[in-house]
Amino acid sequence: MHHFSQIEIAVTQTLFALDAAKPDGESLRLRHLIGQEYEDLEAAICRSGPFSNSGKSACDALSKYRTQCLWQQLSATDGRLGL
């Protein structure tokens, strides 16, 4: 649990820092649920987000982390996510 809470804090702090540093005219979503925050961070640093050039390596790492978390959830629930 400690690991996940530390990741949540880091994602939130990163989004706040990116929001403060974003170019004029750009916008970042800053939603509250952790899954939404991962999506917001991905939108900022991947694809055509305002930080896509400088966030390429972090984008790859974020994608791998999210995949790892999903597999761990599936393993812990025998393949049922309870959605």
C-alpha positions, 0 to 999 in steps of 0.5 A: 500500500505504501508503494501505491500511495507514494506513486499517487502522491508523485503523479499528483505533484507532477501534474501540479508542476506541469500545470504551473509550467505549461505553455500559454494557451495549453490546458491540462486536466487535473482530475482527482481519482488516481486512474484519471490522474494517470490518464491526465499525466499520459495526455500531458506527456504522450501523444501530442500533449504539451510536454510530449517532446520532453516526456517521451521516456516518462511516457514509456515508463508510465505505460509499462507501470500501468500495464504492470498494475493491471496485471497485478490486479488481475492476478490478485482477483483471479482475473475479475476486476469487479468493474 
